[in-house]
Amino acid sequence: MDKETELKEKALAILTDVSAVMPKSFLILGTALGAVREKDFIVNGMFDIDIGVMSEDFEWRHITELIRKGFDLRLVLGKRNYGMSVHLTRDDIHTDILIFYPDEHKVW
């Protein structure tokens, strides 16, 4: 199996686990672009997965459950309800979870 196919299989397994833990999550940034434009992952020198979730659908237990599924917590930036992101890694693939929150007629 070549490196690109191996990365894609690992990424699909990661997306499956994230979706099981956070069923209301959604693809964002380059991961969403690849899904729509390429109907696949965009594999280049820096491969990562970008996930979004609305603040009302996010709970810290989701991160704990992902850690139980083999993810390593790398970094947490920001704060809840004010632009927080959680950065995890598993199988050499970085997974960035960005928490979005509504503010009147906007989503941050």
N, CA, C and O atoms as CSV, one atom per row, in Angstrom:
chain,resi,resn,atom,element,x,y,z
A,1,MET,N,N,0.856,-1.173,0.000
A,1,MET,CA,C,0.000,0.000,0.000
A,1,MET,C,C,0.905,1.240,0.000
A,1,MET,O,O,1.867,1.306,0.765
A,2,ASP,N,N,0.597,2.215,-0.853
A,2,ASP,CA,C,1.421,3.427,-0.883
A,2,ASP,C,C,1.049,4.369,0.258
A,2,ASP,O,O,0.005,4.220,0.893
A,3,LYS,N,N,1.919,5.334,0.501
A,3,LYS,CA,C,1.777,6.251,1.639
A,3,LYS,C,C,0.469,7.043,1.563
A,3,LYS,O,O,-0.191,7.227,2.585
A,4,GLU,N,N,0.084,7.511,0.382
A,4,GLU,CA,C,-1.136,8.300,0.228
A,4,GLU,C,C,-2.372,7.469,0.568
A,4,GLU,O,O,-3.265,7.948,1.268
A,5,THR,N,N,-2.429,6.242,0.085
A,5,THR,CA,C,-3.566,5.362,0.386
A,5,THR,C,C,-3.625,5.067,1.880
A,5,THR,O,O,-4.704,5.034,2.471
A,6,GLU,N,N,-2.467,4.853,2.482
A,6,GLU,CA,C,-2.407,4.592,3.924
A,6,GLU,C,C,-2.927,5.800,4.718
A,6,GLU,O,O,-3.688,5.636,5.671
A,7,LEU,N,N,-2.515,7.013,4.323
A,7,LEU,CA,C,-2.996,8.230,4.986
A,7,LEU,C,C,-4.511,8.374,4.865
A,7,LEU,O,O,-5.190,8.712,5.834
A,8,LYS,N,N,-5.027,8.115,3.677
A,8,LYS,CA,C,-6.470,8.239,3.455
A,8,LYS,C,C,-7.243,7.235,4.304
A,8,LYS,O,O,-8.293,7.577,4.848
A,9,GLU,N,N,-6.752,6.016,4.428
A,9,GLU,CA,C,-7.432,5.013,5.248
A,9,GLU,C,C,-7.426,5.417,6.717
A,9,GLU,O,O,-8.433,5.267,7.409
A,10,LYS,N,N,-6.292,5.929,7.192
A,10,LYS,CA,C,-6.207,6.398,8.573
A,10,LYS,C,C,-7.141,7.586,8.790
A,10,LYS,O,O,-7.802,7.682,9.824
A,11,ALA,N,N,-7.194,8.487,7.813
A,11,ALA,CA,C,-8.066,9.665,7.918
A,11,ALA,C,C,-9.533,9.258,7.953
A,11,ALA,O,O,-10.310,9.829,8.718
A,12,LEU,N,N,-9.919,8.302,7.153
A,12,LEU,CA,C,-11.310,7.828,7.181
A,12,LEU,C,C,-11.646,7.204,8.534
A,12,LEU,O,O,-12.746,7.403,9.051
A,13,ALA,N,N,-10.711,6.455,9.109
A,13,ALA,CA,C,-10.938,5.868,10.434
A,13,ALA,C,C,-11.081,6.971,11.480
A,13,ALA,O,O,-11.913,6.863,12.381
A,14,ILE,N,N,-10.283,8.024,11.368
A,14,ILE,CA,C,-10.373,9.158,12.295
A,14,ILE,C,C,-11.727,9.838,12.150
A,14,ILE,O,O,-12.389,10.121,13.148
A,15,LEU,N,N,-12.140,10.102,10.925
A,15,LEU,CA,C,-13.447,10.741,10.710
A,15,LEU,C,C,-14.584,9.881,11.237
A,15,LEU,O,O,-15.558,10.404,11.777
A,16,THR,N,N,-14.471,8.576,11.086
A,16,THR,CA,C,-15.494,7.670,11.605
A,16,THR,C,C,-15.587,7.788,13.119
A,16,THR,O,O,-16.686,7.862,13.669
A,17,ASP,N,N,-14.445,7.806,13.798
A,17,ASP,CA,C,-14.445,7.919,15.256
A,17,ASP,C,C,-14.943,9.280,15.724
A,17,ASP,O,O,-15.720,9.359,16.676
A,18,VAL,N,N,-14.505,10.352,15.069
A,18,VAL,CA,C,-14.962,11.686,15.452
A,18,VAL,C,C,-16.462,11.805,15.250
A,18,VAL,O,O,-17.159,12.358,16.101
A,19,SER,N,N,-16.963,11.298,14.144
A,19,SER,CA,C,-18.398,11.358,13.867
A,19,SER,C,C,-19.203,10.556,14.889
A,19,SER,O,O,-20.300,10.964,15.269
A,20,ALA,N,N,-18.668,9.425,15.333
A,20,ALA,CA,C,-19.362,8.622,16.340
A,20,ALA,C,C,-19.420,9.347,17.678
A,20,ALA,O,O,-20.419,9.259,18.392
A,21,VAL,N,N,-18.346,10.066,18.020
A,21,VAL,CA,C,-18.278,10.784,19.295
A,21,VAL,C,C,-19.045,12.100,19.231
A,21,VAL,O,O,-19.717,12.479,20.190
A,22,MET,N,N,-18.945,12.795,18.099
A,22,MET,CA,C,-19.606,14.100,17.922
A,22,MET,C,C,-20.440,14.062,16.636
A,22,MET,O,O,-20.007,14.561,15.598
A,23,PRO,N,N,-21.627,13.472,16.709
A,23,PRO,CA,C,-22.423,13.278,15.494
A,23,PRO,C,C,-22.852,14.571,14.798
A,23,PRO,O,O,-23.213,14.539,13.622
A,24,LYS,N,N,-22.821,15.691,15.492
A,24,LYS,CA,C,-23.224,16.959,14.863
A,24,LYS,C,C,-22.027,17.758,14.351
A,24,LYS,O,O,-22.167,18.928,13.993
A,25,SER,N,N,-20.860,17.133,14.316
A,25,SER,CA,C,-19.683,17.811,13.785
A,25,SER,C,C,-19.770,17.862,12.259
A,25,SER,O,O,-20.561,17.148,11.642
A,26,PHE,N,N,-18.940,18.722,11.667
A,26,PHE,CA,C,-18.966,18.899,10.210
A,26,PHE,C,C,-17.566,19.222,9.711
A,26,PHE,O,O,-16.714,19.700,10.461
A,27,LEU,N,N,-17.348,18.952,8.432
A,27,LEU,CA,C,-16.053,19.234,7.821
A,27,LEU,C,C,-15.920,20.724,7.565
A,27,LEU,O,O,-16.891,21.392,7.208
A,28,ILE,N,N,-14.696,21.249,7.752
A,28,ILE,CA,C,-14.431,22.654,7.477
A,28,ILE,C,C,-13.073,22.785,6.769
A,28,ILE,O,O,-12.316,21.822,6.647
A,29,LEU,N,N,-12.800,23.997,6.315
A,29,LEU,CA,C,-11.517,24.381,5.729
A,29,LEU,C,C,-11.085,23.409,4.626
A,29,LEU,O,O,-11.907,23.027,3.793
A,30,GLY,N,N,-9.820,23.007,4.607
A,30,GLY,CA,C,-9.305,22.171,3.528
A,30,GLY,C,C,-9.966,20.806,3.434
A,30,GLY,O,O,-10.075,20.241,2.345
A,31,THR,N,N,-10.404,20.276,4.560
A,31,THR,CA,C,-11.068,18.969,4.546
A,31,THR,C,C,-12.409,19.073,3.820
A,31,THR,O,O,-12.769,18.183,3.050
A,32,ALA,N,N,-13.145,20.156,4.064
A,32,ALA,CA,C,-14.419,20.373,3.361
A,32,ALA,C,C,-14.175,20.642,1.877
A,32,ALA,O,O,-14.902,20.138,1.021
A,33,LEU,N,N,-13.149,21.438,1.578
A,33,LEU,CA,C,-12.824,21.739,0.178
A,33,LEU,C,C,-12.514,20.457,-0.579
A,33,LEU,O,O,-13.026,20.245,-1.678
A,34,GLY,N,N,-11.683,19.606,-0.002
A,34,GLY,CA,C,-11.361,18.343,-0.657
A,34,GLY,C,C,-12.582,17.470,-0.866
A,34,GLY,O,O,-12.745,16.861,-1.924
A,35,ALA,N,N,-13.442,17.409,0.146
A,35,ALA,CA,C,-14.653,16.576,0.036
A,35,ALA,C,C,-15.555,17.062,-1.099
A,35,ALA,O,O,-16.134,16.255,-1.826
A,36,VAL,N,N,-15.672,18.375,-1.247
A,36,VAL,CA,C,-16.569,18.925,-2.275
A,36,VAL,C,C,-15.887,18.944,-3.643
A,36,VAL,O,O,-16.426,18.427,-4.621
A,37,ARG,N,N,-14.710,19.539,-3.701
A,37,ARG,CA,C,-14.050,19.737,-4.998
A,37,ARG,C,C,-13.422,18.466,-5.550
A,37,ARG,O,O,-13.552,18.173,-6.738
A,38,GLU,N,N,-12.739,17.708,-4.692
A,38,GLU,CA,C,-12.000,16.525,-5.148
A,38,GLU,C,C,-12.765,15.226,-4.931
A,38,GLU,O,O,-12.411,14.185,-5.484
A,39,LYS,N,N,-13.830,15.299,-4.110
A,39,LYS,CA,C,-14.545,14.085,-3.682
A,39,LYS,C,C,-13.572,13.137,-2.987
A,39,LYS,O,O,-13.695,11.916,-3.081
A,40,ASP,N,N,-12.590,13.735,-2.278
A,40,ASP,CA,C,-11.526,12.966,-1.646
A,40,ASP,C,C,-10.762,13.910,-0.706
A,40,ASP,O,O,-11.092,15.092,-0.608
A,41,PHE,N,N,-9.775,13.400,-0.039
A,41,PHE,CA,C,-8.886,14.226,0.756
A,41,PHE,C,C,-7.886,14.922,-0.163
A,41,PHE,O,O,-7.510,14.385,-1.205
A,42,ILE,N,N,-7.467,16.100,0.224
A,42,ILE,CA,C,-6.372,16.767,-0.466
A,42,ILE,C,C,-5.104,16.342,0.265
A,42,ILE,O,O,-4.879,16.731,1.411
A,43,VAL,N,N,-4.295,15.557,-0.391
A,43,VAL,CA,C,-3.075,15.068,0.225
A,43,VAL,C,C,-1.915,15.879,-0.342
A,43,VAL,O,O,-1.655,15.862,-1.545
A,44,ASN,N,N,-1.227,16.584,0.543
A,44,ASN,CA,C,-0.037,17.333,0.143
A,44,ASN,C,C,1.002,17.175,1.245
A,44,ASN,O,O,0.899,16.252,2.053
A,45,GLY,N,N,1.973,18.028,1.297
A,45,GLY,CA,C,3.036,17.912,2.283
A,45,GLY,C,C,2.552,17.966,3.723
A,45,GLY,O,O,3.195,17.405,4.611
A,46,MET,N,N,1.417,18.637,3.973
A,46,MET,CA,C,0.909,18.763,5.342
A,46,MET,C,C,-0.536,18.258,5.373
A,46,MET,O,O,-1.461,18.974,4.989
A,47,PHE,N,N,-0.714,17.042,5.826
A,47,PHE,CA,C,-2.028,16.409,5.825
A,47,PHE,C,C,-2.658,16.554,7.200
A,47,PHE,O,O,-2.078,16.135,8.202
A,48,ASP,N,N,-3.845,17.147,7.247
A,48,ASP,CA,C,-4.574,17.236,8.508
A,48,ASP,C,C,-6.073,17.162,8.222
A,48,ASP,O,O,-6.512,17.199,7.073
A,49,ILE,N,N,-6.836,17.059,9.300
A,49,ILE,CA,C,-8.295,16.998,9.203
A,49,ILE,C,C,-8.854,18.168,9.996
A,49,ILE,O,O,-8.456,18.403,11.137
A,50,ASP,N,N,-9.768,18.892,9.391
A,50,ASP,CA,C,-10.383,20.055,10.034
A,50,ASP,C,C,-11.863,19.779,10.267
A,50,ASP,O,O,-12.619,19.513,9.332
A,51,ILE,N,N,-12.262,19.848,11.547
A,51,ILE,CA,C,-13.630,19.548,11.962
A,51,ILE,C,C,-14.203,20.768,12.668
A,51,ILE,O,O,-13.507,21.436,13.432
A,52,GLY,N,N,-15.464,21.053,12.411
A,52,GLY,CA,C,-16.160,22.104,13.133
A,52,GLY,C,C,-17.300,21.517,13.943
A,52,GLY,O,O,-17.856,20.475,13.596
A,53,VAL,N,N,-17.639,22.199,15.024
A,53,VAL,CA,C,-18.783,21.799,15.842
A,53,VAL,C,C,-19.326,23.068,16.511
A,53,VAL,O,O,-18.557,23.915,16.965
A,54,MET,N,N,-20.621,23.185,16.565
A,54,MET,CA,C,-21.233,24.328,17.232
A,54,MET,C,C,-21.059,24.173,18.744
A,54,MET,O,O,-21.073,23.059,19.268
A,55,SER,N,N,-20.898,25.292,19.431
A,55,SER,CA,C,-20.613,25.252,20.868
A,55,SER,C,C,-21.690,24.508,21.654
A,55,SER,O,O,-21.380,23.816,22.624
A,56,GLU,N,N,-22.956,24.646,21.244
A,56,GLU,CA,C,-24.024,23.966,21.980
A,56,GLU,C,C,-23.997,22.446,21.779
A,56,GLU,O,O,-24.647,21.711,22.524
A,57,ASP,N,N,-23.245,21.972,20.772
A,57,ASP,CA,C,-23.138,20.536,20.516
A,57,ASP,C,C,-21.818,19.951,21.010
A,57,ASP,O,O,-21.546,18.767,20.812
A,58,PHE,N,N,-20.996,20.783,21.656
A,58,PHE,CA,C,-19.688,20.340,22.118
A,58,PHE,C,C,-19.678,20.179,23.626
A,58,PHE,O,O,-20.188,21.021,24.365
A,59,GLU,N,N,-19.086,19.076,24.067
A,59,GLU,CA,C,-18.878,18.831,25.499
A,59,GLU,C,C,-17.464,18.306,25.676
A,59,GLU,O,O,-16.946,17.615,24.799
A,60,TRP,N,N,-16.830,18.626,26.806
A,60,TRP,CA,C,-15.463,18.156,27.065
A,60,TRP,C,C,-15.367,16.644,27.074
A,60,TRP,O,O,-14.306,16.088,26.789
A,61,ARG,N,N,-16.466,15.968,27.398
A,61,ARG,CA,C,-16.425,14.502,27.399
A,61,ARG,C,C,-16.111,13.957,26.002
A,61,ARG,O,O,-15.604,12.843,25.870
A,62,HIS,N,N,-16.413,14.748,24.953
A,62,HIS,CA,C,-16.075,14.322,23.588
A,62,HIS,C,C,-14.556,14.164,23.443
A,62,HIS,O,O,-14.081,13.199,22.845
A,63,ILE,N,N,-13.812,15.109,23.989
A,63,ILE,CA,C,-12.353,15.036,23.897
A,63,ILE,C,C,-11.835,13.851,24.707
A,63,ILE,O,O,-10.944,13.129,24.261
A,64,THR,N,N,-12.395,13.656,25.891
A,64,THR,CA,C,-12.009,12.511,26.722
A,64,THR,C,C,-12.262,11.201,25.982
A,64,THR,O,O,-11.436,10.289,26.025
A,65,GLU,N,N,-13.390,11.111,25.315
A,65,GLU,CA,C,-13.715,9.894,24.571
A,65,GLU,C,C,-12.768,9.690,23.388
A,65,GLU,O,O,-12.381,8.559,23.094
A,66,LEU,N,N,-12.394,10.776,22.708
A,66,LEU,CA,C,-11.437,10.658,21.600
A,66,LEU,C,C,-10.067,10.213,22.113
A,66,LEU,O,O,-9.378,9.431,21.457
A,67,ILE,N,N,-9.679,10.708,23.276
A,67,ILE,CA,C,-8.415,10.271,23.872
A,67,ILE,C,C,-8.471,8.770,24.158
A,67,ILE,O,O,-7.490,8.058,23.944
A,68,ARG,N,N,-9.619,8.292,24.642
A,68,ARG,CA,C,-9.784,6.845,24.870
A,68,ARG,C,C,-9.681,6.059,23.570
A,68,ARG,O,O,-9.328,4.880,23.581
A,69,LYS,N,N,-9.990,6.709,22.448
A,69,LYS,CA,C,-9.918,6.044,21.142
A,69,LYS,C,C,-8.537,6.188,20.504
A,69,LYS,O,O,-8.364,5.898,19.320
A,70,GLY,N,N,-7.556,6.636,21.287
A,70,GLY,CA,C,-6.190,6.665,20.799
A,70,GLY,C,C,-5.669,8.015,20.342
A,70,GLY,O,O,-4.532,8.109,19.880
A,71,PHE,N,N,-6.469,9.054,20.459
A,71,PHE,CA,C,-6.006,10.389,20.091
A,71,PHE,C,C,-5.136,10.949,21.211
A,71,PHE,O,O,-5.362,10.663,22.386
A,72,ASP,N,N,-4.144,11.748,20.837
A,72,ASP,CA,C,-3.329,12.475,21.810
A,72,ASP,C,C,-3.735,13.939,21.755
A,72,ASP,O,O,-3.838,14.518,20.674
A,73,LEU,N,N,-3.964,14.532,22.907
A,73,LEU,CA,C,-4.277,15.957,22.986
A,73,LEU,C,C,-2.982,16.736,22.830
A,73,LEU,O,O,-2.043,16.547,23.604
A,74,ARG,N,N,-2.927,17.611,21.832
A,74,ARG,CA,C,-1.723,18.391,21.561
A,74,ARG,C,C,-1.819,19.798,22.111
A,74,ARG,O,O,-0.859,20.310,22.688
A,75,LEU,N,N,-2.997,20.441,21.931
A,75,LEU,CA,C,-3.090,21.852,22.262
A,75,LEU,C,C,-4.554,22.270,22.326
A,75,LEU,O,O,-5.382,21.791,21.550
A,76,VAL,N,N,-4.860,23.160,23.251
A,76,VAL,CA,C,-6.180,23.795,23.315
A,76,VAL,C,C,-5.924,25.303,23.272
A,76,VAL,O,O,-5.162,25.832,24.081
A,77,LEU,N,N,-6.553,25.977,22.339
A,77,LEU,CA,C,-6.401,27.424,22.198
A,77,LEU,C,C,-7.736,28.114,22.418
A,77,LEU,O,O,-8.784,27.559,22.087
A,78,GLY,N,N,-7.708,29.310,22.970
A,78,GLY,CA,C,-8.923,30.080,23.183
A,78,GLY,C,C,-9.677,29.604,24.399
A,78,GLY,O,O,-9.126,28.953,25.287
A,79,LYS,N,N,-10.964,29.944,24.421
A,79,LYS,CA,C,-11.809,29.497,25.519
A,79,LYS,C,C,-13.215,29.229,24.999
A,79,LYS,O,O,-13.634,29.752,23.966
A,80,ARG,N,N,-13.913,28.412,25.735
A,80,ARG,CA,C,-15.261,27.996,25.357
A,80,ARG,C,C,-16.139,29.210,25.110
A,80,ARG,O,O,-16.082,30.184,25.861
A,81,ASN,N,N,-16.942,29.159,24.072
A,81,ASN,CA,C,-17.859,30.227,23.660
A,81,ASN,C,C,-17.137,31.511,23.261
A,81,ASN,O,O,-17.735,32.587,23.237
A,82,TYR,N,N,-15.854,31.390,22.949
A,82,TYR,CA,C,-15.128,32.564,22.500
A,82,TYR,C,C,-13.991,32.148,21.571
A,82,TYR,O,O,-12.854,32.594,21.723
A,83,GLY,N,N,-14.313,31.299,20.620
A,83,GLY,CA,C,-13.320,30.913,19.631
A,83,GLY,C,C,-12.300,29.909,20.111
A,83,GLY,O,O,-11.107,30.211,20.132
A,84,MET,N,N,-12.730,28.731,20.495
A,84,MET,CA,C,-11.826,27.703,20.998
A,84,MET,C,C,-11.511,26.690,19.912
A,84,MET,O,O,-12.356,26.372,19.076
A,85,SER,N,N,-10.271,26.182,19.935
A,85,SER,CA,C,-9.906,25.084,19.055
A,85,SER,C,C,-9.140,24.034,19.867
A,85,SER,O,O,-8.366,24.357,20.768
A,86,VAL,N,N,-9.380,22.784,19.518
A,86,VAL,CA,C,-8.740,21.652,20.184
A,86,VAL,C,C,-7.961,20.906,19.108
A,86,VAL,O,O,-8.505,20.559,18.060
A,87,HIS,N,N,-6.686,20.664,19.378
A,87,HIS,CA,C,-5.813,20.037,18.394
A,87,HIS,C,C,-5.364,18.681,18.923
A,87,HIS,O,O,-4.767,18.580,19.994
A,88,LEU,N,N,-5.662,17.648,18.151
A,88,LEU,CA,C,-5.365,16.260,18.516
A,88,LEU,C,C,-4.518,15.628,17.424
A,88,LEU,O,O,-4.395,16.170,16.326
A,89,THR,N,N,-3.941,14.489,17.732
A,89,THR,CA,C,-3.233,13.726,16.705
A,89,THR,C,C,-3.442,12.234,16.959
A,89,THR,O,O,-3.554,11.792,18.102
A,90,ARG,N,N,-3.491,11.480,15.884
A,90,ARG,CA,C,-3.533,10.015,15.957
A,90,ARG,C,C,-2.991,9.478,14.642
A,90,ARG,O,O,-3.315,9.992,13.571
A,91,ASP,N,N,-2.185,8.469,14.726
A,91,ASP,CA,C,-1.589,7.859,13.525
A,91,ASP,C,C,-0.879,8.882,12.648
A,91,ASP,O,O,-0.952,8.817,11.420
A,92,ASP,N,N,-0.193,9.824,13.283
A,92,ASP,CA,C,0.559,10.866,12.577
A,92,ASP,C,C,-0.320,11.806,11.758
A,92,ASP,O,O,0.171,12.480,10.852
A,93,ILE,N,N,-1.608,11.857,12.066
A,93,ILE,CA,C,-2.515,12.782,11.384
A,93,ILE,C,C,-3.057,13.758,12.418
A,93,ILE,O,O,-3.624,13.360,13.436
A,94,HIS,N,N,-2.872,15.033,12.138
A,94,HIS,CA,C,-3.380,16.081,13.016
A,94,HIS,C,C,-4.864,16.288,12.743
A,94,HIS,O,O,-5.299,16.343,11.593
A,95,THR,N,N,-5.627,16.402,13.815
A,95,THR,CA,C,-7.054,16.661,13.721
A,95,THR,C,C,-7.358,17.909,14.529
A,95,THR,O,O,-7.157,17.944,15.743
A,96,ASP,N,N,-7.841,18.927,13.842
A,96,ASP,CA,C,-8.158,20.201,14.478
A,96,ASP,C,C,-9.670,20.340,14.590
A,96,ASP,O,O,-10.389,20.266,13.594
A,97,ILE,N,N,-10.141,20.545,15.816
A,97,ILE,CA,C,-11.573,20.726,16.064
A,97,ILE,C,C,-11.787,22.174,16.462
A,97,ILE,O,O,-11.269,22.629,17.482
A,98,LEU,N,N,-12.550,22.896,15.657
A,98,LEU,CA,C,-12.840,24.298,15.928
A,98,LEU,C,C,-14.273,24.409,16.416
A,98,LEU,O,O,-15.197,23.900,15.782
A,99,ILE,N,N,-14.449,25.073,17.542
A,99,ILE,CA,C,-15.777,25.238,18.140
A,99,ILE,C,C,-16.318,26.597,17.701
A,99,ILE,O,O,-15.703,27.636,17.942
A,100,PHE,N,N,-17.470,26.567,17.058
A,100,PHE,CA,C,-18.124,27.767,16.570
A,100,PHE,C,C,-19.273,28.130,17.493
A,100,PHE,O,O,-19.913,27.250,18.069
A,101,TYR,N,N,-19.533,29.405,17.635
A,101,TYR,CA,C,-20.634,29.818,18.471
A,101,TYR,C,C,-21.441,30.917,17.778
A,101,TYR,O,O,-20.877,31.781,17.107
A,102,PRO,N,N,-22.764,30.876,17.946
A,102,PRO,CA,C,-23.609,31.902,17.332
A,102,PRO,C,C,-23.603,33.193,18.139
A,102,PRO,O,O,-23.521,33.167,19.367
A,103,ASP,N,N,-23.690,34.308,17.453
A,103,ASP,CA,C,-23.741,35.616,18.073
A,103,ASP,C,C,-24.664,36.486,17.222
A,103,ASP,O,O,-24.249,37.026,16.196
A,104,GLU,N,N,-25.903,36.614,17.650
A,104,GLU,CA,C,-26.954,37.293,16.896
A,104,GLU,C,C,-27.107,36.632,15.530
A,104,GLU,O,O,-27.580,35.499,15.448
A,105,HIS,N,N,-26.717,37.318,14.458
A,105,HIS,CA,C,-26.913,36.774,13.104
A,105,HIS,C,C,-25.605,36.260,12.495
A,105,HIS,O,O,-25.508,36.089,11.280
A,106,LYS,N,N,-24.612,36.017,13.333
A,106,LYS,CA,C,-23.314,35.573,12.863
A,106,LYS,C,C,-22.902,34.299,13.585
A,106,LYS,O,O,-23.439,33.962,14.641
A,107,VAL,N,N,-21.954,33.609,13.005
A,107,VAL,CA,C,-21.360,32.451,13.669
A,107,VAL,C,C,-19.862,32.702,13.692
A,107,VAL,O,O,-19.255,32.975,12.656
A,108,TRP,N,N,-19.271,32.611,14.871
A,108,TRP,CA,C,-17.835,32.844,15.040
A,108,TRP,C,C,-17.123,31.548,15.215
A,108,TRP,O,O,-15.903,31.530,15.373
